[in-house]
Structure formats: structure tokens, C-alpha cells
Amino acid sequence: DAEESLRYMELRVELEKVIDTRVFDEVCSPYDQALRWIADGDDQIKLGNIFTNNDFAQRYGAALLYYSTSGPLSWMDSSSWISDTHECTWRGLNCNSAEVILGISLENSGLAGSIPQEINFFRRLETLDLSQNEITGSIPFTLYDIAQLSSLRLSGNLLNGELSRRIGSLTNLEEIDVSGNQLTGEIPAEVYEAPAIRHIFLNSNEFSGHMPTVDSLVRYLETLDLEDNDLTGTITEDISRMSRLRILRLGDNSLTGFLPRRLGNVRSLEEINFSGNDLRGRLPFELFSLTNLRLLDLSFNEISGVLPIDIKKLEKLAVLQLDNNELAGTLTSGLSTLTNLETLTLNHNAFSGTIPPSYGALNKLARIDLGFNRFIGSVPDEFCSTVLQSNSILLADGQQSSSFTCDCCQIQR
């Protein structure tokens, strides 16, 4: 009716101060639908300047997010949305005592469509979690205007485009997780420069180019996951500037060169995964200074040389994966002191000699693969006893020596 049309136009005039007028020209666009819902009898909103009226901006922003991500069609549970109640009561919206939205948590909720540029209508947003949905399009550049944002989780969607250098302007950002998307381009060095950043998950995308250079000390970063991308170049020594790093995952890229020696200076490291690259050379002795390591995966590279006795210093190791490399020589007795080992894969190398009886001390092992090497003799009774008692899986297929025997595993020549 005439009253609703007048209200629609009054609200539209206010919105057009900050939104491109053309978005309202398409009837039933998300912009139009959100505005018509508010105009057609939403009693929560009183007309006011869009710049100063947070109630208007916030409620319109919530309605626009709903319609932009196919709320009426694909959301798993939208029962509380687009209702007469205050938006702070809608599922997934978290507010403070002043009814200002501080968090949006709509992970795994059936969202499909794109994130609207007006995401910055949530002016005091601290956490945004839209992970595990079917969101398409790019990350809106207006997202980087939300100064209070501390946690950004957009993993497991269909996002494309590049990650903006403006990511470094989010001075409160502690976590970014955009893994499992289709993001491209080079990773901007500014992602390290967000001063509060602690956790970076950019894995399982299509990022290319070299790893960003670390120009200054990264004080708080604990997790860097760049696995499963198209990164090239070397792992440079400046990675040691990440002085508090605990988890470093660079696997399944196309990185070349040697393992950086200065990595041994990052004593806080608990997990290193460089598997599935083209790294070569020997294991640097500095690596064995990382006494907090619980997982070391260098599989599917071109690592050569021997396994040094200094590996015994890594007493907390639970997972050691060195398979599919060019390691040779005899197995060091140093491995037998790693009594926390649960997984040990040394297959597809050129190890030779016998398996030390002292490996029987590795009583936590659940999986051992020694296959496709050059071992001789028999698997010691002490080791077999441990394997049988713990119901471990021991694989030793493909030994080049026909004299190799094993009473606790099946060997396929």
C-alpha cells in the first residue's frame, strides 16, 4: 500500500547513501528482499540516518546476509530468522548487553550464495564463522574495514579470487582460516604482519608463487598451515623469525632446495610437515634441537644421507614419517629411545643392514612400515614381541634381499 511504499522509499534513500543505487533496481534481489521485509511491517526499525542508526544498519545487514546466502531456500535451520524478534535472538548471532552483534556463527548451516559487501554493517563484529557451507564469490574488501575482527573462519566453501593485502590492517585479527576454498594468486606478506595474528590456515587452496618473506619478527604466530597449494621456491631461513611457532605445515606444494638450518632456532615447534615437495639434501643437525617436536613428516621428498643418532634428542616424537626419500645406511640405535613413537614410516628408501633388537622398546608403535629397503637378516624377536603384544601393523614388503625374514609380518617380494 501507499504507506509501505513510502516507508520503502524513505529507507532506500538512507541506504543509497552507502550502497550503490543499482543494487535495488533488480526486483527480488537480496538487497530488495531485505529492504522490503523491513519496510513491510518490521516494527523493530525506526527510520534514521544510516550513518548513526546502528539498529537500522545492523538489522538490514542481518536480513541482507540471510537473503544473499539463500536463506529461504537452502539454510538448514532458519526458523528464528526474519522474525519480529530482535536479531540478537536469531540463531547464530551473538550480541553484547547493548544488543550489538559481536559474533556470527553459521558454520555448516547450508549457506549458499555470496557474502555481501555490506558485511561491514556489523561495525563491531569480533568473530565471523561461515565455514563448511557453499559460499561462492570473493572475500568482500569491506571485510577489512571491521576493525574489531579477531577471528575469521571461512573454510570449506567455494570462495575464489585473491587474499587482499589489506588483511594486515586488521590489527585485532588473531585467527584466519580460509582453508578448503579456491583462492588464487600469491599469499600477501601482510598476512604475517597483522600484529595480533596467532593462527593462519590457508591450506587446500590454489595459492601460487613463493612463500612470503618474513621481514620482521612475528611475535605471536603459533600456527602456519599452507599445505596443499601450488607454492614454489625455497623455504628460506627467515622463517626462524616466527619465534613462537608451534605448527608448521607446508606439505603438498612444489617447494625445492634444502631444509633451513635456522629452523632449529624455533624451539617451540611441535609439528613440522614438509611432505610431498621436492626438498633435497641431508637432515641438518640443527633439526634435532627441536625437542618439543611431536610430529615430523618429511615423506615424499628427495632427502638423502643417513638417519643420525642425534634423532634420539626428539624424545617427544609420536609420529616420524621419512618414507619415499633417498635415505641410506643402517638404522641408528637412536630411534630406540623414542619411546613415545606411535607411527614410524621408513619405507621406500635405501636403508640396509639389520634391524636393531633395541627397537623392541618402542612399545607404543601402532604402525611401522619398513618396506622397500635393503634390510638383511630377520626382524628381532624383541621387536616382533612388541608388535604382537600391541596389535601393531608391521609392513616390510619389497625388500631387495631375499635373506630378510620376519615372523610377525607378511612380506611380498
C-alpha positions, 0 to 999 in steps of 0.5 A, spaced: 500 500 500 501 507 499 504 507 506 509 501 505 511 504 499 513 510 502 516 507 508 520 503 502 522 509 499 524 513 505 529 507 507 532 506 500 534 513 500 538 512 507 541 506 504 543 509 497 547 513 501 552 507 502 550 502 497 550 503 490 543 505 487 543 499 482 543 494 487 535 495 488 533 496 481 533 488 480 526 486 483 527 480 488 534 481 489 537 480 496 538 487 497 530 488 495 528 482 499 531 485 505 529 492 504 522 490 503 521 485 509 523 491 513 519 496 510 513 491 510 511 491 517 518 490 521 516 494 527 523 493 530 526 499 525 525 506 526 527 510 520 534 514 521 540 516 518 544 510 516 550 513 518 548 513 526 542 508 526 546 502 528 539 498 529 537 500 522 544 498 519 545 492 523 538 489 522 538 490 514 545 487 514 542 481 518 536 480 513 541 482 507 546 476 509 540 471 510 537 473 503 544 473 499 546 466 502 539 463 500 536 463 506 529 461 504 531 456 500 537 452 502 539 454 510 538 448 514 535 451 520 532 458 519 526 458 523 528 464 528 530 468 522 526 474 519 522 474 525 519 480 529 524 478 534 530 482 535 536 479 531 540 478 537 535 472 538 536 469 531 540 463 531 547 464 530 548 471 532 551 473 538 550 480 541 553 484 547 548 487 553 547 493 548 544 488 543 550 489 538 552 483 534 559 481 536 559 474 533 556 470 527 556 463 527 553 459 521 558 454 520 555 448 516 548 451 516 547 450 508 549 457 506 549 458 499 550 464 495 555 470 496 557 474 502 555 481 501 559 487 501 555 490 506 558 485 511 561 491 514 554 493 517 556 489 523 561 495 525 563 491 531 563 484 529 569 480 533 568 473 530 565 471 523 564 463 522 561 461 515 565 455 514 563 448 511 557 451 507 557 453 499 559 460 499 561 462 492 564 469 490 570 473 493 572 475 500 568 482 500 574 488 501 569 491 506 571 485 510 577 489 512 574 495 514 571 491 521 576 493 525 574 489 531 575 482 527 579 477 531 577 471 528 575 469 521 573 462 519 571 461 512 573 454 510 570 449 506 566 453 501 567 455 494 570 462 495 575 464 489 579 470 487 585 473 491 587 474 499 587 482 499 593 485 502 589 489 506 588 483 511 594 486 515 590 492 517 586 488 521 590 489 527 585 485 532 585 479 527 588 473 531 585 467 527 584 466 519 582 460 516 580 460 509 582 453 508 578 448 503 576 454 498 579 456 491 583 462 492 588 464 487 594 468 486 600 469 491 599 469 499 600 477 501 606 478 506 601 482 510 598 476 512 604 475 517 604 482 519 597 483 522 600 484 529 595 480 533 595 474 528 596 467 532 593 462 527 593 462 519 590 456 515 590 457 508 591 450 506 587 446 500 587 452 496 590 454 489 595 459 492 601 460 487 608 463 487 613 463 493 612 463 500 612 470 503 618 473 506 618 474 513 621 481 514 620 482 521 619 478 527 612 475 528 611 475 535 605 471 536 604 466 530 603 459 533 600 456 527 602 456 519 598 451 515 599 452 507 599 445 505 596 443 499 597 449 494 601 450 488 607 454 492 614 454 489 621 456 491 625 455 497 623 455 504 628 460 506 631 461 513 627 467 515 622 463 517 626 462 524 623 469 525 616 466 527 619 465 534 613 462 537 611 457 532 608 451 534 605 448 527 608 448 521 605 445 515 607 446 508 606 439 505 603 438 498 606 444 494 612 444 489 617 447 494 625 445 492 632 446 495 634 444 502 631 444 509 633 451 513 638 450 518 635 456 522 629 452 523 632 449 529 632 456 532 624 455 533 624 451 539 617 451 540 615 447 534 611 441 535 609 439 528 613 440 522 610 437 515 614 438 509 611 432 505 610 431 498 615 437 495 621 436 492 626 438 498 633 435 497 639 434 501 641 431 508 637 432 515 641 438 518 643 437 525 640 443 527 633 439 526 634 435 532 634 441 537 627 441 536 625 437 542 618 439 543 617 436 536 611 431 536 610 430 529 615 430 523 613 428 516 618 429 511 615 423 506 615 424 499 621 428 498 628 427 495 632 427 502 638 423 502 644 421 507 643 417 513 638 417 519 643 420 525 643 418 532 642 425 534 634 423 532 634 420 539 634 428 542 626 428 539 624 424 545 617 427 544 616 424 537 609 420 536 609 420 529 616 420 524 614 419 517 621 419 512 618 414 507 619 415 499 626 419 500 633 417 498 635 415 505 641 410 506 645 406 511 643 402 517 638 404 522 641 408 528 640 405 535 637 412 536 630 411 534 630 406 540 629 411 545 623 414 542 619 411 546 613 415 545 613 413 537 606 411 535 607 411 527 614 410 524 614 410 516 621 408 513 619 405 507 621 406 500 628 408 501 635 405 501 636 403 508 640 396 509 643 392 514 639 389 520 634 391 524 636 393 531 633 388 537 633 395 541 627 397 537 623 392 541 622 398 546 618 402 542 612 399 545 607 404 543 608 403 535 601 402 532 604 402 525 611 401 522 612 400 515 619 398 513 618 396 506 622 397 500 629 397 503 635 393 503 634 390 510 638 383 511 637 378 516 630 377 520 626 382 524 628 381 532 624 377 536 624 383 541 621 387 536 616 382 533 614 381 541 612 388 541 608 388 535 604 382 537 603 384 544 600 391 541 596 389 535 601 393 531 601 393 523 608 391 521 609 392 513 616 390 510 614 388 503 619 389 497 625 388 500 631 387 495 634 381 499 631 375 499 635 373 506 630 378 510 625 374 514 620 376 519 615 372 523 610 377 525 609 380 518 607 378 511 612 380 506 611 380 498 617 380 494 
